[in-house]
Amino acid sequence: MKKTLYYYYWLIRTWTMRRNFPKYKILTSEATINAIIENKMSVSRFGDGEFRLIMKERDIVFQNLKNGISERLLEVLNSSLQNHLVALPLSFKTTKGLKQDSKVHWLHFINCYGAKFSPFIYDKSKTYGNAFISRFYIDYKDHSKAETTVLNLKKIWNRKDVLIVEGVFSRLGVGNNLFDNATTLKRILCPAEHAFDRYDEILSLAKQHGENKLILIALGPTATVLAHDLAQLNYWAIDIGHVDVEYMWMLQKATKKVPIKGRYVSEAKSIKDYDILEEFKKTYEESILHKM
């Protein structure tokens, strides 16, 4: 009962604030994925964490406010590269379809910070990609479209040579079939937290190993910057963080954000057992090109 009252309290409180919040033009997940495939677009995704860093409000769980990350994120947010898509949360346009907790989260964020971060988005008329392309399951009331989104996502890397740049415990595709249609898959393992502290090294490794490959990045706010910088150098790079976690939750039919054995899940209570099942260990280890 208290939870329901809290929900309606925030709906009422945010209504006035939402009226003055710009109605950003944000593509659907399907349109975003089609743009990636048809135009070979690189993608940088922005969420509440990236905006907190831009506003220099505070550190977030896995990235501190150091080494100019705020300024770099602001640069990427307002980038106009032809081969690069800036993606905003669809919740900046609508919260329709989200679960109650998620809807409250985004309305609260817009209510508290919308007036602060909106000026950082210089072009209010621009069409943005949908940052929720890799967050397609757990926050939605209706899960019936999740499988279709996964099938659409898999078209991006279908018959592609893929380089994954990820946190050391992210382990995209390990123990599932998310990337089984890629031609080859190799990976660079980066720090699980505060990866931007070693940004120059990560960029150098991505350039070294990512030529003529599709580069998929799961590295928090570092991925947002890295996808842009690689696009600027004519690499194809997509900030796809959280896609594997969402897929695992979908396979498990999870109803809330739960830990996943063998993975670092920042939004769920962490489990410290990062061991990989023996049946997947050999293939995983053979895919690693470099571990930082």
C-alpha positions as CSV (number, residue, x, y, z in Angstrom):
1,M,0.0,0.0,0.0
2,K,2.8,2.4,1.0
3,K,4.6,1.6,-2.3
4,T,1.5,2.4,-4.3
5,L,0.9,5.7,-2.5
6,Y,4.6,6.6,-3.0
7,Y,4.2,5.9,-6.8
8,Y,1.1,8.2,-7.1
9,Y,2.8,10.8,-5.0
10,W,5.7,11.0,-7.5
11,L,3.3,11.0,-10.5
12,I,1.5,14.0,-9.1
13,R,4.7,15.8,-8.1
14,T,6.4,15.3,-11.4
15,W,3.5,16.3,-13.6
16,T,4.2,20.0,-13.5
17,M,7.9,19.5,-13.9
18,R,7.4,17.2,-16.8
19,R,5.3,19.8,-18.7
20,N,8.4,22.0,-18.8
21,F,10.8,19.2,-19.8
22,P,11.7,19.1,-23.5
23,K,10.0,16.4,-25.6
24,Y,13.0,14.9,-27.1
25,K,12.8,13.0,-30.4
26,I,13.9,9.5,-29.6
27,L,13.7,6.6,-31.9
28,T,12.1,3.3,-31.0
29,S,14.3,0.3,-30.3
30,E,13.5,-1.2,-33.7
31,A,14.2,2.1,-35.5
32,T,17.5,2.5,-33.6
33,I,18.6,-1.0,-34.5
34,N,17.6,-0.6,-38.1
35,A,19.7,2.6,-38.3
36,I,22.7,0.8,-36.8
37,I,22.4,-2.0,-39.4
38,E,21.5,0.0,-42.5
39,N,23.9,2.9,-41.9
40,K,26.6,1.1,-40.0
41,M,26.2,3.6,-37.1
42,S,28.3,3.6,-34.0
43,V,26.3,4.3,-30.8
44,S,27.0,6.0,-27.5
45,R,24.3,5.5,-24.9
46,F,23.5,7.9,-22.1
47,G,21.6,7.0,-18.8
48,D,21.2,8.6,-15.5
49,G,24.7,7.7,-14.5
50,E,26.3,9.5,-17.4
51,F,24.2,12.6,-16.7
52,R,25.2,12.6,-13.0
53,L,28.8,12.6,-14.1
54,I,28.2,15.4,-16.6
55,M,26.6,17.5,-13.9
56,K,29.5,16.6,-11.6
57,E,27.0,15.6,-9.0
58,R,28.9,12.7,-7.6
59,D,30.8,9.5,-8.5
60,I,28.6,6.6,-9.6
61,V,29.0,3.0,-8.4
62,F,31.6,1.9,-11.0
63,Q,33.1,5.2,-12.2
64,N,34.6,8.0,-10.3
65,L,34.6,11.7,-11.4
66,K,38.2,11.9,-12.5
67,N,40.4,12.4,-15.5
68,G,38.0,14.7,-17.3
69,I,35.2,12.2,-17.8
70,S,32.5,14.8,-17.3
71,E,33.9,17.0,-20.1
72,R,34.4,14.1,-22.5
73,L,30.8,12.8,-21.9
74,L,29.5,16.3,-22.6
75,E,31.5,16.4,-25.8
76,V,30.0,13.1,-26.9
77,L,26.5,14.1,-25.9
78,N,26.6,16.9,-28.4
79,S,28.6,15.2,-31.1
80,S,27.4,15.5,-34.7
81,L,29.5,12.8,-36.4
82,Q,27.7,11.4,-39.4
83,N,28.5,7.7,-38.5
84,H,27.6,8.1,-34.9
85,L,24.3,8.0,-33.0
86,V,23.8,9.6,-29.6
87,A,21.2,7.6,-27.7
88,L,19.1,9.0,-24.8
89,P,16.8,7.1,-22.4
90,L,13.4,6.5,-24.0
91,S,12.0,7.6,-20.6
92,F,12.9,11.2,-21.6
93,K,10.1,10.9,-24.1
94,T,7.7,8.5,-22.4
95,T,7.6,6.2,-19.4
96,K,4.7,4.2,-20.9
97,G,5.1,0.4,-20.4
98,L,7.7,0.7,-17.6
99,K,7.1,-1.1,-14.4
100,Q,6.1,1.0,-11.4
101,D,9.5,1.1,-9.8
102,S,11.3,2.0,-13.0
103,K,8.7,4.7,-13.8
104,V,9.1,6.2,-10.4
105,H,12.9,6.2,-10.8
106,W,12.8,8.1,-14.1
107,L,10.1,10.5,-13.0
108,H,12.1,11.2,-9.9
109,F,15.3,11.7,-11.8
110,I,13.6,14.1,-14.3
111,N,11.9,16.0,-11.4
112,C,15.1,16.4,-9.4
113,Y,17.6,16.9,-12.2
114,G,15.8,17.7,-15.5
115,A,16.2,21.5,-15.2
116,K,19.9,20.9,-14.4
117,F,20.9,18.5,-17.2
118,S,18.6,19.7,-20.0
119,P,20.8,22.7,-20.8
120,F,23.7,20.3,-21.4
121,I,21.7,18.8,-24.4
122,Y,22.3,21.7,-26.8
123,D,20.1,20.5,-29.7
124,K,16.6,19.9,-28.5
125,S,15.3,19.3,-32.1
126,K,17.8,16.5,-32.9
127,T,16.6,12.9,-33.3
128,Y,18.3,10.6,-30.9
129,G,18.7,6.9,-30.7
130,N,17.1,4.8,-28.0
131,A,19.5,4.0,-25.1
132,F,17.2,1.3,-24.0
133,I,18.0,-1.0,-26.9
134,S,20.1,-3.1,-24.5
135,R,17.6,-2.7,-21.6
136,F,14.7,-4.6,-23.2
137,Y,13.4,-6.8,-20.4
138,I,13.5,-6.3,-16.7
139,D,12.0,-2.8,-16.5
140,Y,9.0,-3.5,-18.6
141,K,5.6,-4.8,-17.5
142,D,5.1,-6.6,-20.8
143,H,7.9,-9.0,-21.7
144,S,6.3,-10.3,-24.9
145,K,8.4,-8.1,-27.2
146,A,11.8,-8.9,-25.5
147,E,12.5,-11.9,-27.7
148,T,11.9,-10.0,-30.8
149,T,14.3,-7.3,-29.7
150,V,16.9,-9.9,-29.1
151,L,16.4,-11.3,-32.6
152,N,16.8,-7.8,-34.0
153,L,19.9,-7.1,-32.0
154,K,21.5,-10.3,-33.2
155,K,21.1,-9.1,-36.8
156,I,23.7,-6.4,-35.9
157,W,26.5,-8.9,-35.4
158,N,25.2,-11.6,-37.7
159,R,28.1,-13.1,-39.7
160,K,30.4,-10.4,-38.3
161,D,33.9,-10.6,-36.8
162,V,33.2,-9.2,-33.3
163,L,35.6,-7.6,-30.8
164,I,34.1,-7.2,-27.3
165,V,35.6,-4.6,-25.0
166,E,34.2,-5.3,-21.5
167,G,34.8,-5.3,-17.8
168,V,36.7,-8.3,-16.6
169,F,33.6,-9.9,-15.0
170,S,31.1,-8.8,-17.7
171,R,31.6,-11.9,-19.8
172,L,29.2,-11.2,-22.6
173,G,27.8,-14.3,-24.2
174,V,29.5,-16.7,-21.9
175,G,27.0,-19.6,-21.1
176,N,24.4,-18.4,-23.6
177,N,23.8,-18.2,-27.3
178,L,23.6,-14.4,-27.7
179,F,26.5,-14.2,-30.1
180,D,26.3,-17.6,-31.6
181,N,25.6,-16.1,-35.1
182,A,28.8,-14.0,-35.1
183,T,31.6,-15.3,-37.4
184,T,34.3,-14.8,-34.8
185,L,34.4,-13.4,-31.3
186,K,37.4,-12.0,-29.4
187,R,37.5,-9.9,-26.3
188,I,39.6,-7.4,-24.4
189,L,39.2,-7.5,-20.6
190,C,39.3,-4.1,-18.8
191,P,38.9,-3.1,-15.2
192,A,35.5,-3.8,-13.7
193,E,35.4,-0.4,-12.1
194,H,36.8,3.1,-12.9
195,A,37.8,2.0,-16.3
196,F,38.1,5.6,-17.5
197,D,41.3,5.9,-15.4
198,R,43.0,3.7,-18.0
199,Y,41.2,5.2,-21.0
200,D,44.2,5.8,-23.3
201,E,45.3,2.2,-22.9
202,I,41.8,0.9,-23.6
203,L,41.5,3.0,-26.7
204,S,44.9,1.9,-28.0
205,L,44.0,-1.8,-27.6
206,A,40.6,-1.3,-29.3
207,K,42.3,0.3,-32.3
208,Q,44.9,-2.4,-32.4
209,H,42.5,-5.3,-32.4
210,G,39.3,-3.8,-33.8
211,E,40.2,-3.0,-37.4
212,N,37.6,-4.4,-39.8
213,K,35.6,-5.7,-36.9
214,L,32.3,-4.8,-35.1
215,I,33.4,-3.5,-31.7
216,L,30.8,-4.1,-28.9
217,I,31.6,-2.3,-25.7
218,A,30.2,-3.0,-22.2
219,L,32.2,-0.7,-19.9
220,G,29.9,1.8,-18.3
221,P,30.5,5.5,-19.1
222,T,33.8,4.6,-20.6
223,A,31.9,2.8,-23.4
224,T,30.0,6.0,-24.1
225,V,33.2,7.9,-24.8
226,L,35.0,5.0,-26.5
227,A,32.3,4.3,-29.1
228,H,32.4,8.0,-30.1
229,D,36.2,8.1,-30.4
230,L,36.4,4.9,-32.4
231,A,33.6,6.2,-34.7
232,Q,35.7,9.3,-35.2
233,L,38.5,7.1,-36.4
234,N,36.1,5.2,-38.7
235,Y,35.7,2.1,-36.6
236,W,32.3,0.6,-36.1
237,A,31.7,0.6,-32.3
238,I,28.5,0.2,-30.3
239,D,28.0,0.8,-26.6
240,I,25.9,-2.2,-25.8
241,G,26.4,-2.5,-22.1
242,H,23.9,-4.5,-20.1
243,V,22.6,-6.5,-23.1
244,D,24.0,-9.8,-21.7
245,V,22.5,-9.2,-18.2
246,E,19.1,-8.4,-19.7
247,Y,19.3,-11.5,-21.9
248,M,20.2,-13.7,-18.9
249,W,17.3,-12.3,-16.9
250,M,15.0,-13.0,-19.9
251,L,16.2,-16.6,-20.1
252,Q,15.7,-17.0,-16.3
253,K,12.3,-15.3,-16.5
254,A,13.5,-13.1,-13.7
255,T,10.9,-10.7,-12.2
256,K,13.5,-8.4,-10.5
257,K,17.2,-7.5,-10.9
258,V,18.9,-10.5,-9.5
259,P,22.6,-11.5,-9.3
260,I,24.0,-13.7,-12.1
261,K,26.6,-16.3,-11.2
262,G,29.9,-15.6,-12.8
263,R,29.1,-12.0,-13.7
264,Y,29.4,-8.5,-12.2
265,V,25.9,-7.0,-12.0
266,S,26.1,-3.5,-10.7
267,E,22.3,-3.1,-10.2
268,A,21.8,-6.3,-8.2
269,K,23.3,-7.3,-4.9
270,S,26.7,-8.6,-5.8
271,I,27.8,-12.2,-5.5
272,K,31.5,-12.7,-5.2
273,D,31.6,-16.0,-7.0
274,Y,32.9,-15.2,-10.4
275,D,33.9,-18.7,-11.4
276,I,32.9,-19.8,-14.9
277,L,31.4,-23.2,-15.4
278,E,34.0,-25.7,-16.6
279,E,32.1,-26.4,-19.9
280,F,32.4,-22.7,-20.9
281,K,35.9,-22.0,-19.6
282,K,38.0,-23.1,-22.5
283,T,36.1,-21.2,-25.2
284,Y,36.0,-18.1,-23.0
285,E,39.7,-18.2,-22.3
286,E,40.5,-18.7,-26.0
287,S,38.5,-15.6,-26.9
288,I,40.6,-13.3,-24.7
289,L,43.2,-11.3,-26.7
290,H,44.3,-9.0,-23.8
291,K,43.6,-8.7,-20.1
292,M,44.4,-5.4,-18.4
